[in-house]
Amino acid sequence: MCDIADARAPTLVLIDGSALQGGESALAGAITMLQQSAWRDAPIVILDDSGADLIRGFAAGYAARIRLDSSPEAIAQLIEKMMHTAV
C-alpha cells in the first residue's frame, strides 16, 4: 500500500483485490479512500484472483478489472490502454 497522503497523484492505481481482507466491501472502502484523496483522478485497475467472478461484485469507481491469471500480455495491454486513457 502506498501513502495516499502524498500530494503527487499517480497516473494509474493498481489494486490487488486478492490481497484485501473483506472482499467487495474492503475493495469499495479502498476505492472510496482513494476517491477522497489527491489520487481521485487516477484510473483504478483491480487485479483479481483466478477464481474471481468479475461480473458478480462491482465496487463503483474503478476503470477496469482483470484476473491475475490472465496472460501477461493481456494485463500489459489493459495497463497500456488505461495509461493512454488517463493522459
C-alpha positions as protocol buffer text, in pm:
chain_id: "A"
residue {
  index: 1
  type: MET
  ca { x: 0 y: 0 z: 0 }
}
residue {
  index: 2
  type: CYS
  ca { x: 130 y: 342 z: -89 }
}
residue {
  index: 3
  type: ASP
  ca { x: 85 y: 658 z: 112 }
}
residue {
  index: 4
  type: ILE
  ca { x: -217 y: 826 z: -47 }
}
residue {
  index: 5
  type: ALA
  ca { x: -148 y: 1139 z: 157 }
}
residue {
  index: 6
  type: ASP
  ca { x: 129 y: 1209 z: -93 }
}
residue {
  index: 7
  type: ALA
  ca { x: 26 y: 1517 z: -290 }
}
residue {
  index: 8
  type: ARG
  ca { x: 161 y: 1370 z: -614 }
}
residue {
  index: 9
  type: ALA
  ca { x: -108 y: 1168 z: -782 }
}
residue {
  index: 10
  type: PRO
  ca { x: -9 y: 861 z: -983 }
}
residue {
  index: 11
  type: THR
  ca { x: -106 y: 808 z: -1345 }
}
residue {
  index: 12
  type: LEU
  ca { x: -269 y: 475 z: -1262 }
}
residue {
  index: 13
  type: VAL
  ca { x: -364 y: 288 z: -943 }
}
residue {
  index: 14
  type: LEU
  ca { x: -345 y: -93 z: -934 }
}
residue {
  index: 15
  type: ILE
  ca { x: -523 y: -274 z: -651 }
}
residue {
  index: 16
  type: ASP
  ca { x: -455 y: -642 z: -584 }
}
residue {
  index: 17
  type: GLY
  ca { x: -808 y: -746 z: -492 }
}
residue {
  index: 18
  type: SER
  ca { x: -692 y: -1089 z: -377 }
}
residue {
  index: 19
  type: ALA
  ca { x: -474 y: -927 z: -109 }
}
residue {
  index: 20
  type: LEU
  ca { x: -763 y: -738 z: 52 }
}
residue {
  index: 21
  type: GLN
  ca { x: -934 y: -893 z: 355 }
}
residue {
  index: 22
  type: GLY
  ca { x: -1310 y: -844 z: 340 }
}
residue {
  index: 23
  type: GLY
  ca { x: -1398 y: -898 z: -25 }
}
residue {
  index: 24
  type: GLU
  ca { x: -1609 y: -645 z: -213 }
}
residue {
  index: 25
  type: SER
  ca { x: -1672 y: -428 z: 94 }
}
residue {
  index: 26
  type: ALA
  ca { x: -1297 y: -392 z: 155 }
}
residue {
  index: 27
  type: LEU
  ca { x: -1248 y: -310 z: -212 }
}
residue {
  index: 28
  type: ALA
  ca { x: -1526 y: -50 z: -201 }
}
residue {
  index: 29
  type: GLY
  ca { x: -1365 y: 102 z: 111 }
}
residue {
  index: 30
  type: ALA
  ca { x: -1024 y: 124 z: -56 }
}
residue {
  index: 31
  type: ILE
  ca { x: -1175 y: 288 z: -365 }
}
residue {
  index: 32
  type: THR
  ca { x: -1369 y: 536 z: -151 }
}
residue {
  index: 33
  type: MET
  ca { x: -1049 y: 626 z: 35 }
}
residue {
  index: 34
  type: LEU
  ca { x: -870 y: 686 z: -296 }
}
residue {
  index: 35
  type: GLN
  ca { x: -1158 y: 896 z: -432 }
}
residue {
  index: 36
  type: GLN
  ca { x: -1136 y: 1121 z: -127 }
}
residue {
  index: 37
  type: SER
  ca { x: -762 y: 1175 z: -166 }
}
residue {
  index: 38
  type: ALA
  ca { x: -531 y: 1363 z: -400 }
}
residue {
  index: 39
  type: TRP
  ca { x: -535 y: 1043 z: -609 }
}
residue {
  index: 40
  type: ARG
  ca { x: -905 y: 1080 z: -702 }
}
residue {
  index: 41
  type: ASP
  ca { x: -841 y: 1142 z: -1073 }
}
residue {
  index: 42
  type: ALA
  ca { x: -614 y: 842 z: -1130 }
}
residue {
  index: 43
  type: PRO
  ca { x: -789 y: 548 z: -1301 }
}
residue {
  index: 44
  type: ILE
  ca { x: -812 y: 240 z: -1081 }
}
residue {
  index: 45
  type: VAL
  ca { x: -748 y: -112 z: -1215 }
}
residue {
  index: 46
  type: ILE
  ca { x: -843 y: -408 z: -998 }
}
residue {
  index: 47
  type: LEU
  ca { x: -632 y: -726 z: -1026 }
}
residue {
  index: 48
  type: ASP
  ca { x: -846 y: -1019 z: -903 }
}
residue {
  index: 49
  type: ASP
  ca { x: -755 y: -1373 z: -805 }
}
residue {
  index: 50
  type: SER
  ca { x: -803 y: -1651 z: -1056 }
}
residue {
  index: 51
  type: GLY
  ca { x: -1135 y: -1764 z: -909 }
}
residue {
  index: 52
  type: ALA
  ca { x: -1294 y: -1420 z: -901 }
}
residue {
  index: 53
  type: ASP
  ca { x: -1628 y: -1369 z: -1065 }
}
residue {
  index: 54
  type: LEU
  ca { x: -1570 y: -1036 z: -1238 }
}
residue {
  index: 55
  type: ILE
  ca { x: -1939 y: -995 z: -1314 }
}
residue {
  index: 56
  type: ARG
  ca { x: -2066 y: -1069 z: -960 }
}
residue {
  index: 57
  type: GLY
  ca { x: -1918 y: -800 z: -740 }
}
residue {
  index: 58
  type: PHE
  ca { x: -1890 y: -443 z: -856 }
}
residue {
  index: 59
  type: ALA
  ca { x: -1731 y: -173 z: -642 }
}
residue {
  index: 60
  type: ALA
  ca { x: -1815 y: 153 z: -818 }
}
residue {
  index: 61
  type: GLY
  ca { x: -1530 y: 380 z: -905 }
}
residue {
  index: 62
  type: TYR
  ca { x: -1279 y: 163 z: -1085 }
}
residue {
  index: 63
  type: ALA
  ca { x: -1188 y: 189 z: -1452 }
}
residue {
  index: 64
  type: ALA
  ca { x: -1121 y: -180 z: -1524 }
}
residue {
  index: 65
  type: ARG
  ca { x: -1093 y: -521 z: -1365 }
}
residue {
  index: 66
  type: ILE
  ca { x: -886 y: -822 z: -1477 }
}
residue {
  index: 67
  type: ARG
  ca { x: -791 y: -1159 z: -1332 }
}
residue {
  index: 68
  type: LEU
  ca { x: -434 y: -1213 z: -1213 }
}
residue {
  index: 69
  type: ASP
  ca { x: -422 y: -1539 z: -1408 }
}
residue {
  index: 70
  type: SER
  ca { x: -479 y: -1354 z: -1736 }
}
residue {
  index: 71
  type: SER
  ca { x: -187 y: -1364 z: -1973 }
}
residue {
  index: 72
  type: PRO
  ca { x: 89 y: -1112 z: -1903 }
}
residue {
  index: 73
  type: GLU
  ca { x: 19 y: -969 z: -2248 }
}
residue {
  index: 74
  type: ALA
  ca { x: -350 y: -911 z: -2166 }
}
residue {
  index: 75
  type: ILE
  ca { x: -261 y: -740 z: -1838 }
}
residue {
  index: 76
  type: ALA
  ca { x: 3 y: -527 z: -2012 }
}
residue {
  index: 77
  type: GLN
  ca { x: -245 y: -428 z: -2285 }
}
residue {
  index: 78
  type: LEU
  ca { x: -504 y: -326 z: -2027 }
}
residue {
  index: 79
  type: ILE
  ca { x: -250 y: -120 z: -1832 }
}
residue {
  index: 80
  type: GLU
  ca { x: -129 y: 42 z: -2153 }
}
residue {
  index: 81
  type: LYS
  ca { x: -487 y: 125 z: -2251 }
}
residue {
  index: 82
  type: MET
  ca { x: -557 y: 277 z: -1908 }
}
residue {
  index: 83
  type: MET
  ca { x: -235 y: 479 z: -1921 }
}
residue {
  index: 84
  type: HIS
  ca { x: -337 y: 630 z: -2257 }
}
residue {
  index: 85
  type: THR
  ca { x: -690 y: 697 z: -2130 }
}
residue {
  index: 86
  type: ALA
  ca { x: -550 y: 876 z: -1825 }
}
residue {
  index: 87
  type: VAL
  ca { x: -337 y: 1116 z: -2030 }
}
